[in-house]
Amino acid sequence: MDHLLRLGFLVATVLAVSAMAPARASAHADADVIAVAAGEQVTINFRPDHGCGESPTTEVAVRVPVAGATPGKVDGWTETSSADGDERTVLEWTGGSLPTDQTGTFPVTFTAPDKVGELLLFPAVQECADGEELSWISGDPESDNPAPRLLILAPGSEEAVTVDDVPQE
């Protein structure tokens, strides 16, 4: 439980505005979309793209900034979900092994908040077989370890995969 609480305080997000475009290129754990419509049920995929040096990733944890998020199934991994008491959900995948030369896909499903323009942070931590942790938790998109971010768009908007896809309203 202590381990879960520690990870719950750490977890990561998806770049959402053009000023943050350079940070997406330098991130090593990101998501497949950067913006979604308010009030919609969405699934985003977190994608760590390397392990710790030569050591494979053996655990991934994401703190979703909304209650009731659920982890998707990933072959060879065990997924869990727990509320952190602050209207957030900590999702974890354990028991698998993601080689250092492969990009993982860890699906997260939740209902997007209704507040248009809100930028959600998804702090994430990946642990490796050698015991090293990579923490993608910084709120600063220019940092070496930015948390993935997700922008909330107007209801009915299409998901944005790139900054160019975000409507300029």
N, C-alpha and C positions, 0 to 999 in steps of 0.2 A: 504494500500500500504506500509506503514511503516513496518507493520508486515511481509509482503512478503520480503522486502529488508533485514530485520533483519535475517529472516530464510535463505535467499539467501546467506548470509555471513557465515552461520554456517555449512552446510550439509555434508554426509559420504562414504566407499570403500570396497574391498575384498582381503584378503591376497594372495600374489602371489609368493613369493620365500621361499625356505626352511628356511632361517634365520628368517622368520616371522611366522613360524608355531605356536609357542606358543601363539602369540597374537590372532590368530583366536579362540583358545579355550577359551580365556577370554573375547572376544567381546560379546556384548549383542545385537548388530545390525549388521548383516552380510549379505552376498549375497550367492546365491546358487552355483556360479562358481567363480573361482579365476583367470582364464586366458581364453582369447578368441583369435581367429585368426584376424589378421589385415585386415581391409577393409570389414569385414563381417557385415551384419545386425544381431544384437544379442538382445536377451531379457534376462535380469538377474532379479532375484527376491530378493528384500531386505526383510529381515526377522527379525524385532524386536521380541525378545523372552520374553519380560516382560514389564509391565507398570511401574509406579512410586509407589513403595510400594504396597498398595492395590488399587491404582487408575488406571483405564484403560487408554490406549492410545486413544486419540481422534483426533490426527493430526500427519501426517508424512510428512516431507519435505526432499528432496534429491537434492543436487546440482550436476548435471551430468556435467563432464568436457568436454562436446562436445555440439555443437549447434544442434538443431533439435530433441532432445530426446523427447519421448512421454511416458506418464504414461499409464499403463494398467488399465483396469476396475477392481475394487474390490467391491464385493457386499456390499451395504449399505454405501459406501463412494462416495464422489464427487472428481474427479481428475481434476487438472488444470496444465497448463504448461506455463512458461513464460521465455523469453530470459533475461539473466542478463546483456547483453551488452558487455560481455567479451568472446564470443564464448562458453558460458556455458548455461545450461538450468536448471531452478529451477522447480522441479515437486513437487506438493503437493496433499495429500489426506486428506480430511476433512469430518466432518459430521458423521463419523462412530464411533464405539466403539470396541476396541480390549481388551478383558478381560486380566487381568494380568497373568493368567495361560495358555494362548494360544500364539502360535507363528504366527505372521502375514505374509502375502505374498503380496508385493507391486511390481508389474512388471514394469520394465523400458526397453524400446526398443530404440536402437540407432545404428548408424553405427560406428564400432570400428575404431579408427585412423589407419593410415598406418605405423606408426613408431614402428617397432618391438623392443621389449624390454622396451617400455614406460610403466610406472606404473601410472595408473590413480587413483586419490583419489576421493571418492564420499562422501563428508561430509553430514551427515544426522542429523536431529533433530526430536525427537518425543515429542509431548506435551500430557499431561495427563489431565483428567477431573478436578483434583485438582489444575491445573495451573502450576504444576511443568514441567520443560523441561529436557530431557535427550539429551545431545549433543554428537554425535559420530563424532568428527571433528578433532581429533589430527592426525597429520602426523607421529607421533611416534608410531610404532606398539606395543611398550612395555607399552604404557600409559594405564590408566584405561578406556579411551574413544577413542580408535583408530577409524579412519574413515575406512570404507570398502575400499578395494583396488582391482584393476583389472589389470593384466599383459597382454600386447599385444604380442601375439605369431606370428610366421611366417604365411603368408597366407596359407590357406588350413589345418592348424593344427586343431586338435580336441579340443573342450572346455575342460578345466581342472577343475575338481570339488575338487580335493585335491592337495596338493603339490606333491605327488607321481605321479600325472597325467601330470605334467608339463614336456615337453621334455627337456632333458639335452643336449643341443647342444653347 
